Amino acid sequence: MNGSEVLDIARQAVWLILAMSGPIMVVGLVVGVGIALLQALTQVQEMTLVFVPKIVAIFIALLVFMSMMGALLGEFMTQMASRVSAL
C-alpha cells in the first residue's frame, strides 16, 4: 500500500464522517436556531430551555437517519475489506 492509497482511504473516511454526522448536526442547528429565535421574540431567557427540544430532535433524527448511516458504513467497510483481501 503506497501513500496515495492511504490518502484515498483517509479522504473517503473524512467524507464518510461528514455524510454520517451532517444530517444530525443540521437538525441540531435548525432546532437550536429556532429555539433561540423563539426566546429572542418572547424575551424568555431561560438557559436550559434549549436542551430538551434539541435532545429530542437529535434522537428522532438519529432514528430516521440510522438506516442511511448503516448503509454508508457498511459500504465503506465492504470497500476496506475488499482492499485488505486484495493485498
Backbone atoms as SQL, in Angstrom:
CREATE TABLE atoms (id INTEGER PRIMARY KEY, chain TEXT, resi INTEGER, resn TEXT, atom TEXT, x REAL, y REAL, z REAL);
INSERT INTO atoms VALUES
  (1, 'A', 1, 'MET', 'N', 0.848, -1.169, 0.000),
  (2, 'A', 1, 'MET', 'CA', 0.000, 0.000, 0.000),
  (3, 'A', 1, 'MET', 'C', 0.897, 1.236, 0.000),
  (4, 'A', 2, 'ASN', 'N', 0.692, 2.100, -0.976),
  (5, 'A', 2, 'ASN', 'CA', 1.526, 3.289, -1.069),
  (6, 'A', 2, 'ASN', 'C', 0.796, 4.499, -0.460),
  (7, 'A', 3, 'GLY', 'N', 1.466, 5.645, -0.535),
  (8, 'A', 3, 'GLY', 'CA', 0.935, 6.846, 0.097),
  (9, 'A', 3, 'GLY', 'C', -0.356, 7.348, -0.521),
  (10, 'A', 4, 'SER', 'N', -0.493, 7.203, -1.823),
  (11, 'A', 4, 'SER', 'CA', -1.712, 7.698, -2.468),
  (12, 'A', 4, 'SER', 'C', -2.942, 6.876, -2.057),
  (13, 'A', 5, 'GLU', 'N', -2.759, 5.572, -1.865),
  (14, 'A', 5, 'GLU', 'CA', -3.876, 4.738, -1.410),
  (15, 'A', 5, 'GLU', 'C', -4.275, 5.093, 0.017),
  (16, 'A', 6, 'VAL', 'N', -3.291, 5.370, 0.859),
  (17, 'A', 6, 'VAL', 'CA', -3.586, 5.763, 2.238),
  (18, 'A', 6, 'VAL', 'C', -4.338, 7.091, 2.263),
  (19, 'A', 7, 'LEU', 'N', -3.899, 8.047, 1.442),
  (20, 'A', 7, 'LEU', 'CA', -4.597, 9.331, 1.371),
  (21, 'A', 7, 'LEU', 'C', -6.007, 9.171, 0.812),
  (22, 'A', 8, 'ASP', 'N', -6.177, 8.251, -0.129),
  (23, 'A', 8, 'ASP', 'CA', -7.508, 7.994, -0.677),
  (24, 'A', 8, 'ASP', 'C', -8.434, 7.413, 0.390),
  (25, 'A', 9, 'ILE', 'N', -7.934, 6.499, 1.178),
  (26, 'A', 9, 'ILE', 'CA', -8.728, 5.916, 2.267),
  (27, 'A', 9, 'ILE', 'C', -9.067, 6.979, 3.305),
  (28, 'A', 10, 'ALA', 'N', -8.098, 7.826, 3.641),
  (29, 'A', 10, 'ALA', 'CA', -8.349, 8.897, 4.612),
  (30, 'A', 10, 'ALA', 'C', -9.391, 9.877, 4.078),
  (31, 'A', 11, 'ARG', 'N', -9.312, 10.209, 2.788),
  (32, 'A', 11, 'ARG', 'CA', -10.288, 11.112, 2.185),
  (33, 'A', 11, 'ARG', 'C', -11.684, 10.500, 2.237),
  (34, 'A', 12, 'GLN', 'N', -11.781, 9.213, 1.901),
  (35, 'A', 12, 'GLN', 'CA', -13.079, 8.539, 1.962),
  (36, 'A', 12, 'GLN', 'C', -13.628, 8.506, 3.394),
  (37, 'A', 13, 'ALA', 'N', -12.736, 8.303, 4.363),
  (38, 'A', 13, 'ALA', 'CA', -13.166, 8.256, 5.760),
  (39, 'A', 13, 'ALA', 'C', -13.683, 9.616, 6.225),
  (40, 'A', 14, 'VAL', 'N', -13.017, 10.690, 5.809),
  (41, 'A', 14, 'VAL', 'CA', -13.474, 12.031, 6.193),
  (42, 'A', 14, 'VAL', 'C', -14.834, 12.327, 5.566),
  (43, 'A', 15, 'TRP', 'N', -15.013, 11.979, 4.288),
  (44, 'A', 15, 'TRP', 'CA', -16.304, 12.190, 3.642),
  (45, 'A', 15, 'TRP', 'C', -17.387, 11.336, 4.288),
  (46, 'A', 16, 'LEU', 'N', -17.025, 10.136, 4.726),
  (47, 'A', 16, 'LEU', 'CA', -17.985, 9.278, 5.417),
  (48, 'A', 16, 'LEU', 'C', -18.426, 9.908, 6.738),
  (49, 'A', 17, 'ILE', 'N', -17.472, 10.457, 7.474),
  (50, 'A', 17, 'ILE', 'CA', -17.804, 11.120, 8.736),
  (51, 'A', 17, 'ILE', 'C', -18.739, 12.295, 8.494),
  (52, 'A', 18, 'LEU', 'N', -18.439, 13.085, 7.466),
  (53, 'A', 18, 'LEU', 'CA', -19.296, 14.232, 7.154),
  (54, 'A', 18, 'LEU', 'C', -20.689, 13.792, 6.706),
  (55, 'A', 19, 'ALA', 'N', -20.754, 12.736, 5.910),
  (56, 'A', 19, 'ALA', 'CA', -22.049, 12.253, 5.423),
  (57, 'A', 19, 'ALA', 'C', -22.885, 11.652, 6.546),
  (58, 'A', 20, 'MET', 'N', -22.226, 11.039, 7.523),
  (59, 'A', 20, 'MET', 'CA', -22.964, 10.422, 8.618),
  (60, 'A', 20, 'MET', 'C', -23.386, 11.439, 9.677),
  (61, 'A', 21, 'SER', 'N', -22.538, 12.402, 9.954),
  (62, 'A', 21, 'SER', 'CA', -22.859, 13.352, 11.021),
  (63, 'A', 21, 'SER', 'C', -23.576, 14.592, 10.522),
  (64, 'A', 22, 'GLY', 'N', -23.501, 14.866, 9.232),
  (65, 'A', 22, 'GLY', 'CA', -24.095, 16.085, 8.685),
  (66, 'A', 22, 'GLY', 'C', -25.582, 16.248, 8.948),
  (67, 'A', 23, 'PRO', 'N', -26.410, 15.259, 8.611),
  (68, 'A', 23, 'PRO', 'CA', -27.851, 15.434, 8.851),
  (69, 'A', 23, 'PRO', 'C', -28.206, 15.641, 10.324),
  (70, 'A', 24, 'ILE', 'N', -27.506, 14.972, 11.206),
  (71, 'A', 24, 'ILE', 'CA', -27.785, 15.108, 12.637),
  (72, 'A', 24, 'ILE', 'C', -27.396, 16.506, 13.114),
  (73, 'A', 25, 'MET', 'N', -26.247, 16.983, 12.639),
  (74, 'A', 25, 'MET', 'CA', -25.804, 18.323, 13.016),
  (75, 'A', 25, 'MET', 'C', -26.737, 19.399, 12.470),
  (76, 'A', 26, 'VAL', 'N', -27.237, 19.203, 11.257),
  (77, 'A', 26, 'VAL', 'CA', -28.163, 20.177, 10.673),
  (78, 'A', 26, 'VAL', 'C', -29.455, 20.235, 11.486),
  (79, 'A', 27, 'VAL', 'N', -29.951, 19.088, 11.904),
  (80, 'A', 27, 'VAL', 'CA', -31.166, 19.069, 12.733),
  (81, 'A', 27, 'VAL', 'C', -30.924, 19.801, 14.048),
  (82, 'A', 28, 'GLY', 'N', -29.794, 19.541, 14.682),
  (83, 'A', 28, 'GLY', 'CA', -29.461, 20.242, 15.924),
  (84, 'A', 28, 'GLY', 'C', -29.323, 21.735, 15.722),
  (85, 'A', 29, 'LEU', 'N', -28.722, 22.134, 14.606),
  (86, 'A', 29, 'LEU', 'CA', -28.565, 23.549, 14.302),
  (87, 'A', 29, 'LEU', 'C', -29.906, 24.229, 14.077),
  (88, 'A', 30, 'VAL', 'N', -30.776, 23.600, 13.292),
  (89, 'A', 30, 'VAL', 'CA', -32.084, 24.189, 12.994),
  (90, 'A', 30, 'VAL', 'C', -32.925, 24.310, 14.256),
  (91, 'A', 31, 'VAL', 'N', -32.938, 23.272, 15.075),
  (92, 'A', 31, 'VAL', 'CA', -33.717, 23.332, 16.322),
  (93, 'A', 31, 'VAL', 'C', -33.137, 24.380, 17.265),
  (94, 'A', 32, 'GLY', 'N', -31.823, 24.446, 17.365),
  (95, 'A', 32, 'GLY', 'CA', -31.186, 25.443, 18.233),
  (96, 'A', 32, 'GLY', 'C', -31.481, 26.861, 17.794),
  (97, 'A', 33, 'VAL', 'N', -31.390, 27.124, 16.494),
  (98, 'A', 33, 'VAL', 'CA', -31.694, 28.464, 15.986),
  (99, 'A', 33, 'VAL', 'C', -33.173, 28.790, 16.163),
  (100, 'A', 34, 'GLY', 'N', -34.034, 27.798, 15.946),
  (101, 'A', 34, 'GLY', 'CA', -35.468, 28.023, 16.138),
  (102, 'A', 34, 'GLY', 'C', -35.805, 28.372, 17.572),
  (103, 'A', 35, 'ILE', 'N', -35.238, 27.656, 18.513),
  (104, 'A', 35, 'ILE', 'CA', -35.493, 27.936, 19.929),
  (105, 'A', 35, 'ILE', 'C', -34.893, 29.281, 20.319),
  (106, 'A', 36, 'ALA', 'N', -33.706, 29.583, 19.809),
  (107, 'A', 36, 'ALA', 'CA', -33.089, 30.880, 20.113),
  (108, 'A', 36, 'ALA', 'C', -33.920, 32.027, 19.559),
  (109, 'A', 37, 'LEU', 'N', -34.468, 31.846, 18.357),
  (110, 'A', 37, 'LEU', 'CA', -35.333, 32.881, 17.785),
  (111, 'A', 37, 'LEU', 'C', -36.605, 33.038, 18.617),
  (112, 'A', 38, 'LEU', 'N', -37.174, 31.918, 19.041),
  (113, 'A', 38, 'LEU', 'CA', -38.363, 31.965, 19.893),
  (114, 'A', 38, 'LEU', 'C', -38.064, 32.666, 21.218),
  (115, 'A', 39, 'GLN', 'N', -36.908, 32.392, 21.787),
  (116, 'A', 39, 'GLN', 'CA', -36.521, 33.045, 23.044),
  (117, 'A', 39, 'GLN', 'C', -36.307, 34.541, 22.828),
  (118, 'A', 40, 'ALA', 'N', -35.715, 34.908, 21.700),
  (119, 'A', 40, 'ALA', 'CA', -35.480, 36.327, 21.435),
  (120, 'A', 40, 'ALA', 'C', -36.792, 37.071, 21.207),
  (121, 'A', 41, 'LEU', 'N', -37.730, 36.421, 20.533),
  (122, 'A', 41, 'LEU', 'CA', -39.011, 37.077, 20.261),
  (123, 'A', 41, 'LEU', 'C', -39.865, 37.228, 21.511),
  (124, 'A', 42, 'THR', 'N', -39.810, 36.245, 22.393),
  (125, 'A', 42, 'THR', 'CA', -40.634, 36.292, 23.606),
  (126, 'A', 42, 'THR', 'C', -39.884, 36.843, 24.806),
  (127, 'A', 43, 'GLN', 'N', -38.608, 37.104, 24.651),
  (128, 'A', 43, 'GLN', 'CA', -37.737, 37.611, 25.715),
  (129, 'A', 43, 'GLN', 'C', -37.699, 36.700, 26.932),
  (130, 'A', 44, 'VAL', 'N', -37.818, 35.398, 26.675),
  (131, 'A', 44, 'VAL', 'CA', -37.647, 34.396, 27.729),
  (132, 'A', 44, 'VAL', 'C', -36.184, 33.975, 27.689),
  (133, 'A', 45, 'GLN', 'N', -35.441, 34.269, 28.726),
  (134, 'A', 45, 'GLN', 'CA', -34.004, 34.000, 28.726),
  (135, 'A', 45, 'GLN', 'C', -33.670, 32.826, 29.647),
  (136, 'A', 46, 'GLU', 'N', -34.328, 31.721, 29.446),
  (137, 'A', 46, 'GLU', 'CA', -34.060, 30.510, 30.222),
  (138, 'A', 46, 'GLU', 'C', -32.980, 29.707, 29.500),
  (139, 'A', 47, 'MET', 'N', -31.865, 29.472, 30.144),
  (140, 'A', 47, 'MET', 'CA', -30.724, 28.817, 29.505),
  (141, 'A', 47, 'MET', 'C', -30.981, 27.329, 29.247),
  (142, 'A', 48, 'THR', 'N', -31.784, 26.692, 30.061),
  (143, 'A', 48, 'THR', 'CA', -31.993, 25.249, 29.915),
  (144, 'A', 48, 'THR', 'C', -33.124, 24.911, 28.960),
  (145, 'A', 49, 'LEU', 'N', -33.805, 25.902, 28.413),
  (146, 'A', 49, 'LEU', 'CA', -34.940, 25.661, 27.528),
  (147, 'A', 49, 'LEU', 'C', -34.520, 25.016, 26.209),
  (148, 'A', 50, 'VAL', 'N', -33.294, 25.209, 25.796),
  (149, 'A', 50, 'VAL', 'CA', -32.822, 24.705, 24.502),
  (150, 'A', 50, 'VAL', 'C', -32.545, 23.203, 24.550),
  (151, 'A', 51, 'PHE', 'N', -32.138, 22.683, 25.675),
  (152, 'A', 51, 'PHE', 'CA', -31.593, 21.328, 25.734),
  (153, 'A', 51, 'PHE', 'C', -32.611, 20.234, 25.446),
  (154, 'A', 52, 'VAL', 'N', -33.764, 20.284, 26.059),
  (155, 'A', 52, 'VAL', 'CA', -34.739, 19.196, 25.889),
  (156, 'A', 52, 'VAL', 'C', -35.244, 19.091, 24.453),
  (157, 'A', 53, 'PRO', 'N', -35.685, 20.188, 23.806),
  (158, 'A', 53, 'PRO', 'CA', -36.118, 20.035, 22.415),
  (159, 'A', 53, 'PRO', 'C', -34.993, 19.593, 21.479),
  (160, 'A', 54, 'LYS', 'N', -33.789, 20.073, 21.740),
  (161, 'A', 54, 'LYS', 'CA', -32.670, 19.707, 20.886),
  (162, 'A', 54, 'LYS', 'C', -32.314, 18.224, 21.054),
  (163, 'A', 55, 'ILE', 'N', -32.335, 17.726, 22.273),
  (164, 'A', 55, 'ILE', 'CA', -32.045, 16.310, 22.515),
  (165, 'A', 55, 'ILE', 'C', -33.108, 15.427, 21.877),
  (166, 'A', 56, 'VAL', 'N', -34.372, 15.808, 22.006),
  (167, 'A', 56, 'VAL', 'CA', -35.458, 15.027, 21.408),
  (168, 'A', 56, 'VAL', 'C', -35.350, 15.044, 19.884),
  (169, 'A', 57, 'ALA', 'N', -35.076, 16.217, 19.306),
  (170, 'A', 57, 'ALA', 'CA', -34.963, 16.321, 17.852),
  (171, 'A', 57, 'ALA', 'C', -33.780, 15.511, 17.333),
  (172, 'A', 58, 'ILE', 'N', -32.661, 15.547, 18.023),
  (173, 'A', 58, 'ILE', 'CA', -31.491, 14.773, 17.588),
  (174, 'A', 58, 'ILE', 'C', -31.761, 13.279, 17.728),
  (175, 'A', 59, 'PHE', 'N', -32.439, 12.864, 18.776),
  (176, 'A', 59, 'PHE', 'CA', -32.786, 11.452, 18.936),
  (177, 'A', 59, 'PHE', 'C', -33.698, 10.981, 17.812),
  (178, 'A', 60, 'ILE', 'N', -34.696, 11.791, 17.465),
  (179, 'A', 60, 'ILE', 'CA', -35.593, 11.432, 16.358),
  (180, 'A', 60, 'ILE', 'C', -34.829, 11.400, 15.039),
  (181, 'A', 61, 'ALA', 'N', -33.930, 12.366, 14.835),
  (182, 'A', 61, 'ALA', 'CA', -33.123, 12.382, 13.612),
  (183, 'A', 61, 'ALA', 'C', -32.222, 11.147, 13.539),
  (184, 'A', 62, 'LEU', 'N', -31.676, 10.723, 14.671),
  (185, 'A', 62, 'LEU', 'CA', -30.866, 9.503, 14.683),
  (186, 'A', 62, 'LEU', 'C', -31.698, 8.290, 14.286),
  (187, 'A', 63, 'LEU', 'N', -32.927, 8.224, 14.778),
  (188, 'A', 63, 'LEU', 'CA', -33.800, 7.106, 14.401),
  (189, 'A', 63, 'LEU', 'C', -34.132, 7.137, 12.914),
  (190, 'A', 64, 'VAL', 'N', -34.356, 8.341, 12.377),
  (191, 'A', 64, 'VAL', 'CA', -34.717, 8.466, 10.963),
  (192, 'A', 64, 'VAL', 'C', -33.529, 8.146, 10.058),
  (193, 'A', 65, 'PHE', 'N', -32.347, 8.656, 10.403),
  (194, 'A', 65, 'PHE', 'CA', -31.179, 8.520, 9.533),
  (195, 'A', 65, 'PHE', 'C', -30.322, 7.293, 9.834),
  (196, 'A', 66, 'MET', 'N', -30.739, 6.458, 10.785),
  (197, 'A', 66, 'MET', 'CA', -29.912, 5.306, 11.169),
  (198, 'A', 66, 'MET', 'C', -29.712, 4.325, 10.020),
  (199, 'A', 67, 'SER', 'N', -30.723, 4.091, 9.216),
  (200, 'A', 67, 'SER', 'CA', -30.569, 3.145, 8.112),
  (201, 'A', 67, 'SER', 'C', -29.603, 3.682, 7.062),
  (202, 'A', 68, 'MET', 'N', -29.672, 4.993, 6.773),
  (203, 'A', 68, 'MET', 'CA', -28.734, 5.590, 5.829),
  (204, 'A', 68, 'MET', 'C', -27.304, 5.521, 6.367),
  (205, 'A', 69, 'MET', 'N', -27.144, 5.804, 7.647),
  (206, 'A', 69, 'MET', 'CA', -25.816, 5.772, 8.248),
  (207, 'A', 69, 'MET', 'C', -25.250, 4.356, 8.238),
  (208, 'A', 70, 'GLY', 'N', -26.089, 3.376, 8.514),
  (209, 'A', 70, 'GLY', 'CA', -25.643, 1.982, 8.479),
  (210, 'A', 70, 'GLY', 'C', -25.258, 1.544, 7.084),
  (211, 'A', 71, 'ALA', 'N', -26.013, 1.993, 6.087),
  (212, 'A', 71, 'ALA', 'CA', -25.689, 1.634, 4.705),
  (213, 'A', 71, 'ALA', 'C', -24.365, 2.258, 4.273),
  (214, 'A', 72, 'LEU', 'N', -24.140, 3.512, 4.647),
  (215, 'A', 72, 'LEU', 'CA', -22.878, 4.166, 4.300),
  (216, 'A', 72, 'LEU', 'C', -21.697, 3.469, 4.964),
  (217, 'A', 73, 'LEU', 'N', -21.856, 3.157, 6.237),
  (218, 'A', 73, 'LEU', 'CA', -20.776, 2.497, 6.969),
  (219, 'A', 73, 'LEU', 'C', -20.532, 1.086, 6.452),
  (220, 'A', 74, 'GLY', 'N', -21.596, 0.374, 6.108),
  (221, 'A', 74, 'GLY', 'CA', -21.445, -0.969, 5.554),
  (222, 'A', 74, 'GLY', 'C', -20.752, -0.960, 4.208),
  (223, 'A', 75, 'GLU', 'N', -21.088, 0.022, 3.363),
  (224, 'A', 75, 'GLU', 'CA', -20.435, 0.147, 2.060),
  (225, 'A', 75, 'GLU', 'C', -18.949, 0.456, 2.218),
  (226, 'A', 76, 'PHE', 'N', -18.624, 1.345, 3.161),
  (227, 'A', 76, 'PHE', 'CA', -17.215, 1.671, 3.410),
  (228, 'A', 76, 'PHE', 'C', -16.463, 0.452, 3.923),
  (229, 'A', 77, 'MET', 'N', -17.079, -0.296, 4.817),
  (230, 'A', 77, 'MET', 'CA', -16.428, -1.491, 5.352),
  (231, 'A', 77, 'MET', 'C', -16.224, -2.537, 4.271),
  (232, 'A', 78, 'THR', 'N', -17.188, -2.677, 3.363),
  (233, 'A', 78, 'THR', 'CA', -17.040, -3.618, 2.257),
  (234, 'A', 78, 'THR', 'C', -15.871, -3.226, 1.362),
  (235, 'A', 79, 'GLN', 'N', -15.742, -1.930, 1.091),
  (236, 'A', 79, 'GLN', 'CA', -14.621, -1.455, 0.296),
  (237, 'A', 79, 'GLN', 'C', -13.283, -1.716, 0.991),
  (238, 'A', 80, 'MET', 'N', -13.243, -1.480, 2.296),
  (239, 'A', 80, 'MET', 'CA', -11.999, -1.712, 3.032),
  (240, 'A', 80, 'MET', 'C', -11.665, -3.208, 3.085),
  (241, 'A', 81, 'ALA', 'N', -12.675, -4.044, 3.260),
  (242, 'A', 81, 'ALA', 'CA', -12.424, -5.483, 3.308),
  (243, 'A', 81, 'ALA', 'C', -11.932, -5.986, 1.950),
  (244, 'A', 82, 'SER', 'N', -12.477, -5.449, 0.865),
  (245, 'A', 82, 'SER', 'CA', -12.006, -5.871, -0.449),
  (246, 'A', 82, 'SER', 'C', -10.582, -5.400, -0.718),
  (247, 'A', 83, 'ARG', 'N', -10.217, -4.226, -0.187),
  (248, 'A', 83, 'ARG', 'CA', -8.830, -3.761, -0.338),
  (249, 'A', 83, 'ARG', 'C', -7.871, -4.638, 0.478),
  (250, 'A', 84, 'VAL', 'N', -8.293, -5.025, 1.669),
  (251, 'A', 84, 'VAL', 'CA', -7.425, -5.860, 2.507),
  (252, 'A', 84, 'VAL', 'C', -7.269, -7.240, 1.875),
  (253, 'A', 85, 'SER', 'N', -8.345, -7.789, 1.339),
  (254, 'A', 85, 'SER', 'CA', -8.253, -9.133, 0.743),
  (255, 'A', 85, 'SER', 'C', -7.471, -9.115, -0.567),
  (256, 'A', 86, 'ALA', 'N', -7.376, -7.941, -1.209),
  (257, 'A', 86, 'ALA', 'CA', -6.618, -7.849, -2.462),
  (258, 'A', 86, 'ALA', 'C', -5.119, -7.801, -2.207),
  (259, 'A', 87, 'LEU', 'N', -4.713, -7.531, -0.970),
  (260, 'A', 87, 'LEU', 'CA', -3.272, -7.444, -0.670),
  (261, 'A', 87, 'LEU', 'C', -2.599, -8.784, -0.687);
